[in-house]
Amino acid sequence: MGMTITEKILAKASGNEKVIPGQIVVAKVDLAMVHDGLGPLVYPNFEKLETPIWDKDKLFIIIDHYAPASSLHQAEWIAANYEFAKKHQIPHLFNVQGVSHQIIPEGGYILPGQVAVGTDSHTCTYGALGCFSTGIGSTEMVNVFALGDLWFRVPETIKVVVTGKLPRRVMSKDIILKLLSMIGSNGATYKTLEFCGETIDEMSMDSRLTLCNMAIESGAKNGIIAPDWKTVEYLKKAGVDPDKIEMIKSDEDAVYCQEIHIDVSDLVPYVAVPHSPANGKPIEEVEGTPITQVMIGTCTNGRVEDFEMAADIIKGHKIPKEVRCIIMPASNKIYAELLKKGCMEIFAEAGCIMCNPNCGACGGGHEGLLSAKESCLGTHNRNFKGRMGNPEAKIYLGSPATAAASAINGCITDPRKY
């Protein structure tokens, strides 16, 4: 009996020849990420141990949630991160340079076959590079700081086979919203979502990162995609030596607890309605719903591919005066590339609001909060009640294509019309 890619990674990291689902293992960690929103919960408890950090080169502190601070509380919170990084001479401090879940992959800091943990549930994003990557709590991170390892229960794996060619203006975000509508917000609790199939093979890394980013919205422990030549090219661009890239994949006789098949040939744009990412609806069921704000970006859909799609739709149009369209790239590197490509000029001429790369109203509690009677369609990953300000506000989730089409109409709009 073979092993899945996730089982192989946890076996190697724990020094076992083989592991099985349900088995408890202690695995060595290759990368630990802490962001400004939860770091100050980790640092005081770690200091009580009076022990050195297990490996400073493997620790990343990223200021992205309160970036920049918009309240005194946030300023003090950020200062605690600076102080810890300075005291312990942490080399990897990213000070308002982008969202952690973009900085880590685009920098080539995590590789296929490795183990990554972070104090953020969307750390599962990195699984698009073929690693085991998951979010952990602040107390667990104290253990990682000190010992460089953590216990895991080996998860069962759900195999998600995606086939067919995506129709025009339909994106990977629509696939994951469709999947979530099928299995629900608890359909993969403490399981792995392993994405494969011809559609995944054809996908760009930008699209794959979107899929794995939202694995957590089904309750999954991690999302993962086996590395291929696209993974290698992506990491080579980040300066990684190809010889260091492990082309790990699941065995043909690996055992899965469930298989889900999705043919995207006739897939339509999907929109998740309030108040769950699993409330996905085909666009025709919600088209025409009024919105007052659109947010394009964040760690889910804040990459070059996403903005190129949005710019292609918005070009030549104007954002209605009663609508705010917020543009929020996932990193400074992406922002710079969008400037070179002319996308930012298109957005500016249309009347969009350009924000610095950060989590914004999705996770940082600023730059896009909503009042009671407002509604937003965003490309982010969660539309929980009260997540973007007033709990009476309505939050919808969609792809960059859907968001762009909706922004120029002031209501949820099918992007296939453009």
C-alpha positions as CSV (number, residue, x, y, z in Angstrom):
1,M,0.0,0.0,0.0
2,G,1.5,3.3,-1.1
3,M,1.3,6.8,0.5
4,T,-0.1,10.1,-0.5
5,I,2.1,13.1,-0.9
6,T,1.1,14.4,2.5
7,E,1.8,11.1,4.2
8,K,5.2,10.9,2.5
9,I,6.2,14.4,3.7
10,L,5.1,13.7,7.3
11,A,6.9,10.3,7.3
12,K,10.2,11.9,6.2
13,A,9.8,14.8,8.6
14,S,9.2,12.5,11.5
15,G,11.9,10.0,10.6
16,N,9.5,7.2,9.8
17,E,9.6,4.9,6.8
18,K,5.9,4.9,6.6
19,V,2.9,6.6,8.3
20,I,-0.8,6.0,8.1
21,P,-3.8,8.3,8.6
22,G,-4.6,8.8,12.3
23,Q,-1.0,8.1,13.4
24,I,0.5,10.7,15.7
25,V,4.0,11.9,14.6
26,V,6.4,14.6,15.7
27,A,7.7,16.3,12.6
28,K,10.6,18.7,12.1
29,V,9.6,22.1,10.8
30,D,11.3,23.7,7.8
31,L,9.7,27.1,8.1
32,A,7.7,28.9,10.8
33,M,5.8,32.1,10.0
34,V,4.4,34.6,12.5
35,H,2.5,37.7,11.5
36,D,2.0,40.9,13.4
37,G,-1.5,40.0,14.5
38,L,-0.6,37.0,16.6
39,G,3.2,37.3,17.1
40,P,2.7,39.3,20.4
41,L,0.8,36.3,21.8
42,V,3.8,34.0,21.0
43,Y,6.7,36.1,22.1
44,P,6.0,36.6,25.9
45,N,5.4,32.9,26.4
46,F,8.5,31.9,24.5
47,E,10.6,34.3,26.5
48,K,9.5,32.5,29.7
49,L,11.2,29.4,28.5
50,E,14.6,31.2,28.5
51,T,15.8,29.2,25.6
52,P,17.2,30.2,22.2
53,I,15.2,30.0,19.0
54,W,15.8,26.6,17.4
55,D,16.8,28.1,14.0
56,K,16.6,31.8,13.3
57,D,17.0,31.3,9.5
58,K,13.8,29.3,9.5
59,L,11.7,31.9,11.3
60,F,9.8,34.6,9.4
61,I,8.1,37.6,11.0
62,I,5.8,39.4,8.6
63,I,4.0,42.7,9.2
64,D,0.9,42.4,7.0
65,H,-2.3,42.6,9.1
66,Y,-1.9,46.1,10.5
67,A,0.1,47.4,7.6
68,P,0.4,50.3,8.3
69,A,-1.2,50.7,11.7
70,S,-4.5,52.6,11.8
71,S,-4.9,52.8,15.6
72,L,-2.7,53.2,18.7
73,H,-3.4,49.5,19.7
74,Q,-2.2,48.3,16.3
75,A,0.9,50.5,16.5
76,E,1.8,49.0,19.9
77,W,1.1,45.5,18.6
78,I,3.4,46.0,15.6
79,A,6.1,47.5,17.9
80,A,6.2,44.2,19.8
81,N,7.1,42.4,16.6
82,Y,9.9,44.8,15.9
83,E,11.3,44.5,19.4
84,F,11.3,40.7,19.3
85,A,13.0,40.6,15.9
86,K,15.7,43.0,17.0
87,K,16.3,41.3,20.3
88,H,16.7,37.9,18.7
89,Q,18.3,39.1,15.5
90,I,15.8,37.5,13.2
91,P,17.0,37.9,9.6
92,H,13.6,37.4,7.9
93,L,11.6,40.4,9.0
94,F,9.2,41.8,6.3
95,N,8.0,45.2,7.3
96,V,4.9,46.0,5.3
97,Q,6.2,44.4,2.1
98,G,3.1,42.3,1.4
99,V,1.0,39.5,2.7
100,S,2.8,36.5,4.3
101,H,1.1,34.0,2.1
102,Q,2.5,35.7,-1.0
103,I,6.0,36.6,0.3
104,I,6.8,33.1,1.4
105,P,6.0,31.4,-2.0
106,E,7.3,34.2,-4.3
107,G,10.6,34.3,-2.3
108,G,11.2,30.6,-2.7
109,Y,11.4,30.2,1.0
110,I,9.5,26.9,1.2
111,L,10.1,23.9,-1.2
112,P,8.3,20.8,-2.2
113,G,8.4,18.0,0.4
114,Q,9.0,20.4,3.3
115,V,6.9,21.3,6.4
116,A,5.7,24.8,7.0
117,V,3.6,26.2,9.9
118,G,2.2,29.6,10.5
119,T,0.1,31.5,13.0
120,D,-2.6,32.0,10.4
121,S,-5.1,29.5,9.0
122,H,-4.3,30.4,5.4
123,T,-0.8,29.2,5.7
124,C,-2.2,26.2,3.8
125,T,-1.6,28.4,0.7
126,Y,2.0,27.1,0.4
127,G,0.7,23.6,-0.4
128,A,0.5,24.7,-4.0
129,L,4.2,24.3,-4.1
130,G,4.0,20.6,-3.0
131,C,4.8,21.1,0.7
132,F,2.8,20.3,3.9
133,S,1.7,23.6,5.1
134,T,-0.8,24.4,7.8
135,G,-1.9,27.0,10.3
136,I,-1.2,26.5,14.1
137,G,-2.1,28.2,17.3
138,S,0.1,30.6,19.2
139,T,0.9,28.1,22.0
140,E,1.9,25.5,19.4
141,M,4.2,28.1,17.8
142,V,6.0,28.6,21.1
143,N,6.9,24.9,20.9
144,V,8.2,25.4,17.4
145,F,10.3,28.4,18.4
146,A,12.0,26.3,21.1
147,L,12.3,22.9,19.5
148,G,11.7,23.2,15.8
149,D,9.2,20.4,15.7
150,L,5.5,19.8,16.4
151,W,3.2,16.8,16.7
152,F,0.6,16.1,14.0
153,R,-2.1,13.6,13.5
154,V,-1.5,12.3,9.9
155,P,-4.6,13.4,8.0
156,E,-6.7,11.3,5.7
157,T,-6.7,12.6,2.1
158,I,-9.5,13.6,-0.1
159,K,-8.5,13.4,-3.8
160,V,-10.0,16.2,-5.8
161,V,-9.7,15.4,-9.5
162,V,-10.4,18.4,-11.8
163,T,-10.8,17.9,-15.5
164,G,-11.9,19.9,-18.6
165,K,-10.9,23.3,-19.9
166,L,-12.0,26.4,-17.9
167,P,-14.5,28.5,-19.9
168,R,-13.7,32.2,-20.7
169,R,-13.8,34.4,-17.6
170,V,-14.1,31.4,-15.3
171,M,-11.1,31.1,-12.8
172,S,-9.7,28.8,-10.2
173,K,-11.6,30.8,-7.5
174,D,-14.8,29.5,-9.1
175,I,-13.6,26.0,-8.8
176,I,-12.9,26.2,-5.1
177,L,-16.2,28.0,-4.5
178,K,-17.9,25.2,-6.4
179,L,-16.1,22.6,-4.4
180,L,-17.0,24.3,-1.1
181,S,-20.6,24.4,-2.1
182,M,-20.5,20.7,-2.6
183,I,-18.7,19.5,0.6
184,G,-19.6,22.3,3.0
185,S,-17.5,24.2,5.6
186,N,-16.8,21.0,7.6
187,G,-16.6,18.6,4.7
188,A,-12.9,18.1,5.0
189,T,-12.2,18.7,8.7
190,Y,-8.6,17.6,9.5
191,K,-8.2,16.1,6.1
192,T,-5.9,16.9,3.2
193,L,-7.4,18.2,0.0
194,E,-5.1,17.0,-2.8
195,F,-5.8,18.7,-6.1
196,C,-4.9,16.9,-9.3
197,G,-6.1,16.3,-12.8
198,E,-5.6,17.8,-16.3
199,T,-7.1,21.1,-15.3
200,I,-4.6,21.5,-12.4
201,D,-1.8,20.5,-14.7
202,E,-2.7,23.4,-17.0
203,M,-3.1,25.9,-14.2
204,S,-0.6,28.7,-13.5
205,M,1.0,28.8,-10.0
206,D,-1.1,31.9,-9.3
207,S,-4.3,29.8,-9.8
208,R,-2.9,26.9,-7.8
209,L,-2.1,29.2,-4.9
210,T,-5.7,30.4,-4.9
211,L,-7.0,26.8,-4.7
212,C,-4.8,25.8,-1.7
213,N,-5.4,29.1,0.0
214,M,-9.1,28.3,0.5
215,A,-8.7,24.6,1.5
216,I,-9.1,25.7,5.1
217,E,-12.6,26.9,4.4
218,S,-13.7,23.3,4.2
219,G,-12.1,22.5,7.5
220,A,-9.1,20.9,5.8
221,K,-5.7,20.5,7.6
222,N,-3.9,21.4,4.4
223,G,-4.3,21.7,0.6
224,I,-1.6,20.3,-1.7
225,I,-0.6,20.0,-5.3
226,A,2.2,17.7,-6.5
227,P,5.1,19.7,-7.9
228,D,5.7,19.7,-11.7
229,W,7.7,21.7,-14.2
230,K,5.6,24.8,-13.5
231,T,6.6,24.5,-9.8
232,V,10.2,24.3,-10.8
233,E,10.0,27.3,-13.1
234,Y,8.3,29.3,-10.4
235,L,10.9,28.5,-7.8
236,K,13.8,29.0,-10.3
237,K,12.5,32.5,-10.8
238,A,12.7,33.0,-7.1
239,G,16.4,32.0,-7.2
240,V,16.0,28.4,-6.0
241,D,18.5,25.8,-7.3
242,P,16.5,23.2,-9.3
243,D,18.6,20.5,-7.8
244,K,17.2,21.3,-4.4
245,I,13.6,20.7,-5.6
246,E,12.1,17.3,-4.7
247,M,9.6,16.1,-7.2
248,I,7.5,14.3,-4.7
249,K,4.1,12.8,-5.6
250,S,1.5,10.4,-4.3
251,D,2.0,6.7,-5.1
252,E,-0.4,5.2,-7.6
253,D,-1.7,2.7,-5.0
254,A,-2.1,5.4,-2.3
255,V,-5.3,5.2,-0.3
256,Y,-7.8,8.1,-0.3
257,C,-10.8,8.4,2.1
258,Q,-12.8,10.0,-0.7
259,E,-12.6,11.0,-4.4
260,I,-14.3,14.1,-5.8
261,H,-14.5,14.7,-9.5
262,I,-15.2,18.1,-11.0
263,D,-15.5,18.7,-14.8
264,V,-15.1,22.4,-15.3
265,S,-16.0,22.4,-19.0
266,D,-19.4,23.9,-18.3
267,L,-18.5,25.6,-15.0
268,V,-20.1,29.0,-14.5
269,P,-18.8,31.9,-12.3
270,Y,-19.6,31.2,-8.6
271,V,-20.4,33.7,-5.8
272,A,-20.4,32.8,-2.1
273,V,-23.3,34.6,-0.4
274,P,-23.4,35.7,3.3
275,H,-22.2,34.4,5.7
276,S,-20.0,31.5,4.6
277,P,-17.5,30.7,1.9
278,A,-19.4,27.4,1.4
279,N,-22.6,29.3,0.4
280,G,-21.6,29.2,-3.3
281,K,-24.2,30.0,-5.9
282,P,-24.0,30.0,-9.7
283,I,-23.8,33.6,-10.9
284,E,-27.3,33.6,-12.4
285,E,-28.8,33.1,-9.0
286,V,-27.3,36.3,-7.5
287,E,-26.8,38.5,-10.5
288,G,-28.1,42.0,-10.0
289,T,-27.6,42.1,-6.3
290,P,-26.6,45.7,-5.4
291,I,-23.1,46.3,-3.9
292,T,-21.4,49.4,-2.6
293,Q,-17.8,48.1,-2.5
294,V,-15.5,45.7,-4.4
295,M,-12.2,44.5,-3.1
296,I,-9.8,42.9,-5.6
297,G,-6.6,41.4,-4.1
298,T,-5.5,40.0,-0.7
299,C,-3.7,36.6,-0.2
300,T,-6.4,34.7,-2.2
301,N,-6.5,36.6,-5.4
302,G,-3.9,39.4,-5.2
303,R,-1.5,38.1,-7.9
304,V,-0.5,39.4,-11.3
305,E,-2.8,37.0,-13.2
306,D,-5.8,38.2,-11.1
307,F,-5.2,41.8,-11.7
308,E,-4.6,41.3,-15.4
309,M,-8.0,39.7,-15.7
310,A,-9.6,42.5,-13.7
311,A,-7.8,45.2,-15.8
312,D,-9.0,43.5,-19.0
313,I,-12.6,43.9,-17.9
314,I,-12.4,47.3,-16.2
315,K,-10.4,49.0,-19.0
316,G,-12.3,51.8,-20.6
317,H,-15.0,51.8,-17.9
318,K,-15.7,54.0,-14.9
319,I,-16.5,52.9,-11.4
320,P,-19.9,54.4,-10.4
321,K,-19.6,57.2,-7.8
322,E,-21.6,55.2,-5.3
323,V,-19.2,52.3,-5.5
324,R,-15.7,51.9,-4.0
325,C,-13.3,49.5,-5.9
326,I,-10.3,48.7,-3.8
327,I,-7.1,47.3,-5.5
328,M,-4.9,45.5,-3.0
329,P,-1.9,43.5,-4.5
330,A,-0.5,40.7,-2.3
331,S,3.1,42.0,-2.4
332,N,5.3,44.9,-3.4
333,K,6.8,42.8,-6.0
334,I,3.4,42.3,-7.6
335,Y,2.6,46.0,-7.3
336,A,5.7,46.8,-9.2
337,E,5.0,44.4,-11.9
338,L,1.4,45.7,-12.3
339,L,2.9,49.2,-12.7
340,K,5.1,47.9,-15.5
341,K,2.2,46.2,-17.2
342,G,0.0,49.3,-17.1
343,C,-2.7,47.7,-14.9
344,M,-2.4,50.3,-12.3
345,E,-3.0,53.1,-14.8
346,I,-6.2,51.3,-16.0
347,F,-7.4,51.0,-12.4
348,A,-6.6,54.7,-11.6
349,E,-8.3,56.0,-14.7
350,A,-11.4,53.9,-13.9
351,G,-11.6,55.5,-10.4
352,C,-10.3,52.6,-8.3
353,I,-8.6,53.0,-5.0
354,M,-5.0,51.7,-4.9
355,C,-3.9,50.4,-1.5
356,N,-0.5,49.2,-0.4
357,P,-0.1,45.4,-0.2
358,N,-1.6,44.1,3.0
359,C,-4.5,42.1,4.5
360,G,-6.8,45.1,4.5
361,A,-10.4,44.7,5.7
362,C,-10.1,40.9,5.2
363,G,-7.8,40.4,8.2
364,G,-6.4,43.7,9.3
365,G,-9.6,45.5,10.3
366,H,-8.9,48.6,8.1
367,E,-8.9,49.9,4.5
368,G,-12.4,48.9,3.5
369,L,-14.6,48.4,6.5
370,L,-18.3,48.4,5.9
371,S,-21.2,50.2,7.5
372,A,-24.5,48.5,8.4
373,K,-26.3,49.0,5.1
374,E,-23.3,48.4,2.8
375,S,-22.4,45.3,0.9
376,C,-19.1,44.1,-0.6
377,L,-18.1,41.6,-3.3
378,G,-14.4,40.7,-2.7
379,T,-11.9,38.2,-4.0
380,H,-10.8,37.4,-0.5
381,N,-11.4,34.0,1.3
382,R,-14.0,34.7,4.1
383,N,-17.4,36.4,4.2
384,F,-18.1,35.7,7.9
385,K,-20.6,37.9,9.6
386,G,-18.9,41.0,11.0
387,R,-15.5,40.2,9.4
388,M,-15.4,43.5,7.5
389,G,-16.9,45.9,10.0
390,N,-20.6,46.2,10.9
391,P,-22.1,42.7,11.4
392,E,-25.2,43.9,9.5
393,A,-23.1,44.4,6.3
394,K,-23.3,41.7,3.6
395,I,-20.1,40.2,2.2
396,Y,-20.0,38.2,-1.1
397,L,-17.0,36.3,-2.5
398,G,-16.1,35.9,-6.1
399,S,-13.3,35.7,-8.6
400,P,-11.3,38.8,-9.9
401,A,-13.3,38.6,-13.1
402,T,-16.6,38.6,-11.3
403,A,-15.4,41.4,-9.0
404,A,-14.2,43.6,-11.9
405,A,-17.5,43.2,-13.8
406,S,-19.5,43.9,-10.6
407,A,-17.4,47.0,-9.9
408,I,-18.3,48.8,-13.1
409,N,-22.0,47.9,-12.7
410,G,-22.6,48.5,-9.0
411,C,-24.2,45.1,-8.7
412,I,-23.1,41.4,-9.0
413,T,-22.5,40.9,-12.7
414,D,-21.6,37.9,-14.8
415,P,-18.1,38.6,-16.1
416,R,-18.7,36.5,-19.3
417,K,-20.6,39.5,-20.6
418,Y,-17.2,41.3,-21.1
